[in-house]
Amino acid sequence: MPIYRYRAMTPSGMIVSNTIEESSKYLAIKKLKRNNLIPIDVAKSLQRTKSKRTVRKNTRGIDEVLKDVDTANLLLSRQNTKQSYFDKVYHSILKSDRITSRDIIVFTQNFYLLKKANFNNIHALNTIIESTDNFSFRGVLEDILAGVEAGENMYSTMEYYEDIFPYLYINMVKVGELSGNLTRALEQALKFLEDSESINKTLRGILIPNLIQFALLFVMLIVGTLVALPTIQGLYESMGSQEELPAISQWFSGVIDWILTYWYIPTAFIGGIIALITWYINTPKGKYNFHYFKYTMPIFGQLVFAIDFSRVMRAMLLNLNNGMRIQEALEVGKNVSKNLVMLSIMEASINNILIGQSWIEPFERSKLATPMMTEMLKIGMNTDLAQMMEKLVEYMDIDINNLLDKTIKVLPQLVYAIVGVLLIFFVLVVLVPCINVYMGGWMISAYGLG
């Protein structure tokens, strides 16, 4: 069994180094993480037997480290271990060296360009690893390289890092490797990453400022109800005025008081609703209905389906161009979708092929695909399917951009409407009583002038 030499960091920030025996590099990393060690560098060692080494400063053997793991002594060692300034800085840098979507985009760009230059996978990965600054991501790429050198596909190692690589990204690479056209798949994966980043950036630009406004208004509403309204009511009573707070202010103040008194009732109710929804979504029927809702929900539904449909067609086109039959292209292409509704449509398409019926009919029957989508596929079946699917993919790009523009126009209006309703409610509940106090009308009844 191979021996791997590693350097890792303990929870207290101590750097340790030793060797570990495991069948593969990612299993060695997994074992280190199970023992509360943060891997810094893991590399295959040519040494098959242990040799005596001088213990370096700030370095402890693995046996000494593991004695404290998962015991009460670990907490004590975390508190008592004194770190040098260098160790603290190094530990801070290491923790901040997280893998971002930008790292994956740059890796995909470089890998795509090297594949276009006819680099093989091993040569391309070695070249990219040498130029990767992110230490954590470099370790992941080294693990992928080790898998490729062992004869595995890239996607099989990427599946182990599904918390780093998006599900659709992994399956796009999988389609490329299985179809024998990884370069084209990388181009599509790069487009997927860039489009996702662009959409997320646009949505964040719309939602975040408005959500901050909503949160601030909500906090002002609660604080005003708890502080300003009792103060105003106390002023009326102390001055002997018959003036009262507006009915809506009294009602909302009563609601807040009830929530503060019986907080456990709404908390239990909300928690129960969330638990029930979560349980239902995790059932087979609930998950299917939730995925169907994603395709039919207001504002975003059409866009989500169009993006999924476009990815499936791209994957099928990639396979058809490499000589696959339609059934095989559907089998491989369904890997790029995680939505159960899309998967069920594609399974129905495959079954239709087996019994000699049209594979396009399930897409048409679903009522999710537009007539333009299905008609282009029907024409392609009577002429050249691959050529027509290329045109369909081009059309889908235009359609997705139009849907995205439409969503970007509608979404701010919806958010503004919600914030506006809260603002009006804030004015009625809190500002109107404050304005009444400022105007001084209540003093008429206070001094018996009314």
Backbone hydrogen bonds, N-H to C=O, Kabsch-Sander energy under -0.5 kcal/mol:
donor,donor_aa,acceptor,acceptor_aa,energy
3,I,45,S,-0.6
4,Y,20,I,-3.3
5,R,43,A,-2.8
6,Y,18,N,-2.9
7,R,41,D,-2.2
8,A,16,V,-2.8
9,M,38,I,-2.0
10,T,14,M,-2.6
13,G,10,T,-2.2
15,I,58,N,-0.6
16,V,8,A,-3.2
17,S,60,R,-0.8
18,N,6,Y,-1.7
20,I,4,Y,-2.4
22,E,2,P,-1.5
22,E,20,I,-0.6
28,A,24,S,-1.6
29,I,25,K,-2.3
30,K,26,Y,-2.1
31,K,27,L,-2.1
32,L,28,A,-2.1
33,K,29,I,-2.3
34,R,30,K,-2.0
35,N,31,K,-1.1
35,N,32,L,-0.5
36,N,33,K,-1.8
37,L,32,L,-2.1
38,I,9,M,-2.8
40,I,7,R,-3.1
41,D,7,R,-1.9
43,A,5,R,-2.5
45,S,3,I,-3.5
56,R,54,T,-0.5
59,T,56,R,-1.3
60,R,15,I,-0.5
65,V,61,G,-1.7
66,L,62,I,-2.8
67,K,63,D,-0.9
68,D,65,V,-1.5
71,T,68,D,-1.3
74,L,71,T,-1.3
75,L,71,T,-0.6
76,L,72,A,-1.1
77,S,73,N,-2.6
78,R,74,L,-2.0
79,Q,75,L,-1.6
80,N,76,L,-2.4
81,T,77,S,-2.0
83,Q,81,T,-0.5
88,K,84,S,-2.1
89,V,85,Y,-2.2
90,Y,86,F,-2.8
91,H,87,D,-2.9
92,S,88,K,-2.2
93,I,89,V,-2.4
94,L,90,Y,-2.5
95,K,91,H,-2.2
96,S,92,S,-1.6
97,D,93,I,-0.7
97,D,94,L,-0.8
98,R,96,S,-1.9
100,T,98,R,-0.5
104,I,100,T,-1.3
105,I,101,S,-2.2
106,V,102,R,-2.6
107,F,103,D,-2.3
108,T,104,I,-2.5
109,Q,105,I,-2.6
110,N,106,V,-2.5
111,F,107,F,-2.7
112,Y,108,T,-2.6
113,L,109,Q,-2.3
114,L,110,N,-2.3
115,K,111,F,-2.3
116,K,112,Y,-2.1
117,A,113,L,-1.2
118,N,115,K,-1.6
119,F,114,L,-2.4
124,A,120,N,-2.7
125,L,121,N,-2.7
126,N,122,I,-2.4
127,T,123,H,-2.1
128,I,124,A,-2.3
129,I,125,L,-2.7
130,E,126,N,-1.7
131,S,127,T,-0.8
131,S,128,I,-0.7
132,T,129,I,-1.2
133,D,131,S,-0.6
135,F,133,D,-0.6
138,R,134,N,-2.2
139,G,135,F,-1.6
140,V,136,S,-1.4
141,L,137,F,-2.5
142,E,138,R,-2.2
143,D,139,G,-1.6
144,I,140,V,-2.1
145,L,141,L,-2.6
146,A,142,E,-2.2
147,G,143,D,-1.9
148,V,144,I,-2.3
149,E,145,L,-2.8
150,A,146,A,-1.2
151,G,148,V,-1.7
152,E,147,G,-2.8
157,T,153,N,-0.8
157,T,154,M,-0.8
158,M,154,M,-2.1
159,E,155,Y,-2.0
160,Y,157,T,-1.0
161,Y,157,T,-0.7
161,Y,158,M,-1.1
162,E,159,E,-0.9
164,I,161,Y,-2.0
165,F,161,Y,-2.5
170,I,166,P,-2.4
171,N,167,Y,-2.0
172,M,168,L,-1.9
173,V,169,Y,-2.1
174,K,170,I,-2.1
175,V,171,N,-2.4
176,G,172,M,-2.2
177,E,173,V,-2.5
178,L,174,K,-2.7
179,S,175,V,-2.2
180,G,176,G,-0.9
181,N,176,G,-1.7
185,A,181,N,-1.7
186,L,182,L,-2.6
187,E,183,T,-1.7
188,Q,184,R,-2.0
189,A,185,A,-2.7
190,L,186,L,-2.6
191,K,187,E,-1.9
192,F,188,Q,-2.5
193,L,189,A,-2.4
194,E,190,L,-2.6
195,D,191,K,-2.8
196,S,192,F,-2.4
197,E,193,L,-2.5
198,S,194,E,-2.3
199,I,195,D,-2.8
200,N,196,S,-2.7
201,K,197,E,-2.2
202,T,198,S,-2.2
203,L,199,I,-2.8
204,R,200,N,-2.6
205,G,201,K,-2.1
206,I,202,T,-1.4
207,L,203,L,-3.2
208,I,204,R,-2.0
210,N,206,I,-0.8
211,L,207,L,-3.0
212,I,208,I,-2.3
213,Q,209,P,-2.0
214,F,210,N,-2.6
215,A,211,L,-2.6
216,L,212,I,-2.6
217,L,213,Q,-2.6
218,F,214,F,-2.4
219,V,215,A,-2.5
220,M,216,L,-2.6
221,L,217,L,-2.4
222,I,218,F,-2.3
223,V,219,V,-2.9
224,G,220,M,-2.7
225,T,221,L,-2.0
226,L,222,I,-2.4
227,V,223,V,-2.5
228,A,223,V,-0.6
229,L,224,G,-2.2
231,T,227,V,-1.5
232,I,228,A,-2.5
233,Q,229,L,-2.5
234,G,230,P,-2.4
235,L,231,T,-1.9
236,Y,232,I,-2.2
237,E,233,Q,-2.2
238,S,234,G,-2.5
239,M,235,L,-1.7
240,G,237,E,-0.9
241,S,236,Y,-2.4
250,Q,246,P,-2.3
251,W,247,A,-2.6
252,F,248,I,-2.4
253,S,249,S,-2.3
254,G,250,Q,-2.1
255,V,251,W,-2.1
256,I,252,F,-2.4
257,D,253,S,-2.3
258,W,254,G,-2.3
259,I,255,V,-2.4
260,L,256,I,-2.4
261,T,257,D,-1.9
262,Y,258,W,-3.2
265,I,262,Y,-1.5
267,T,263,W,-1.9
268,A,264,Y,-2.2
269,F,265,I,-2.4
270,I,266,P,-3.0
271,G,267,T,-2.7
272,G,268,A,-2.5
273,I,269,F,-2.4
274,I,270,I,-2.5
275,A,271,G,-2.6
276,L,272,G,-2.5
277,I,273,I,-2.5
278,T,274,I,-2.7
279,W,275,A,-2.6
280,Y,276,L,-2.4
281,I,277,I,-2.7
282,N,278,T,-1.5
283,T,280,Y,-1.3
287,K,283,T,-3.0
288,Y,284,P,-2.0
289,N,285,K,-2.5
290,F,286,G,-2.4
291,H,287,K,-2.4
292,Y,288,Y,-2.3
293,F,289,N,-2.2
294,K,290,F,-1.5
295,Y,291,H,-0.9
295,Y,292,Y,-0.5
296,T,292,Y,-1.0
297,M,293,F,-1.9
300,F,298,P,-2.7
301,G,297,M,-1.7
304,V,300,F,-2.5
305,F,301,G,-2.3
306,A,302,Q,-2.5
307,I,303,L,-2.2
308,D,304,V,-2.1
309,F,305,F,-3.2
310,S,306,A,-2.3
311,R,307,I,-2.0
312,V,308,D,-2.2
313,M,309,F,-2.4
314,R,310,S,-2.3
315,A,311,R,-2.3
316,M,312,V,-2.5
317,L,313,M,-2.7
318,L,314,R,-2.3
319,N,315,A,-1.8
320,L,316,M,-2.9
321,N,317,L,-2.4
322,N,318,L,-0.5
322,N,319,N,-0.6
323,G,320,L,-1.8
324,M,319,N,-2.2
329,A,325,R,-2.7
330,L,326,I,-2.5
331,E,327,Q,-2.1
332,V,328,E,-2.4
333,G,329,A,-2.7
334,K,330,L,-1.8
335,N,332,V,-1.5
336,V,333,G,-1.6
337,S,334,K,-1.2
343,L,339,N,-2.3
344,S,340,L,-2.4
345,I,341,V,-2.0
346,M,342,M,-2.3
347,E,343,L,-2.3
348,A,344,S,-2.2
349,S,345,I,-1.9
350,I,346,M,-2.2
351,N,347,E,-2.4
352,N,348,A,-2.2
353,I,349,S,-1.8
354,L,350,I,-1.8
355,I,351,N,-1.5
356,G,353,I,-1.1
357,Q,352,N,-3.7
363,F,360,I,-0.7
364,E,360,I,-1.8
365,R,361,E,-2.9
366,S,362,P,-1.4
367,K,364,E,-1.0
368,L,363,F,-0.5
369,A,363,F,-0.9
373,M,370,T,-0.6
374,T,370,T,-1.8
375,E,371,P,-2.6
376,M,372,M,-1.7
377,L,373,M,-1.5
378,K,374,T,-2.2
379,I,375,E,-2.4
380,G,376,M,-2.0
381,M,377,L,-1.9
382,N,378,K,-1.0
382,N,379,I,-0.5
383,T,379,I,-0.9
385,L,383,T,-0.5
388,M,384,D,-2.4
389,M,385,L,-2.7
390,E,386,A,-1.6
391,K,387,Q,-1.4
392,L,388,M,-2.3
393,V,389,M,-2.6
394,E,390,E,-1.9
395,Y,391,K,-2.5
396,M,392,L,-2.7
397,D,393,V,-2.0
398,I,394,E,-1.7
399,D,395,Y,-2.8
400,I,396,M,-3.0
401,N,397,D,-2.0
402,N,398,I,-2.2
403,L,399,D,-2.7
404,L,400,I,-2.6
405,D,401,N,-2.4
406,K,402,N,-2.3
407,T,403,L,-2.5
408,I,404,L,-2.6
409,K,405,D,-1.6
410,V,406,K,-2.1
411,L,407,T,-3.0
413,Q,409,K,-0.7
414,L,410,V,-2.0
415,V,411,L,-2.6
416,Y,412,P,-3.1
417,A,413,Q,-2.0
418,I,414,L,-2.0
419,V,415,V,-2.6
420,G,416,Y,-2.7
421,V,417,A,-2.2
422,L,418,I,-2.0
423,L,419,V,-2.3
424,I,420,G,-2.5
425,F,421,V,-2.3
426,F,422,L,-2.4
427,V,423,L,-2.3
428,L,424,I,-2.4
429,V,425,F,-2.4
430,V,426,F,-2.5
431,L,426,F,-1.4
432,V,427,V,-2.6
434,C,430,V,-1.5
435,I,431,L,-2.7
436,N,432,V,-2.2
437,V,433,P,-1.9
438,Y,434,C,-2.1
439,M,435,I,-2.6
440,G,436,N,-1.3
441,G,436,N,-0.7
443,M,440,G,-1.5
444,I,441,G,-1.3
445,S,441,G,-0.5
446,A,442,W,-1.3
447,Y,443,M,-1.8
448,G,445,S,-0.8
449,L,444,I,-3.2
450,G,444,I,-0.9
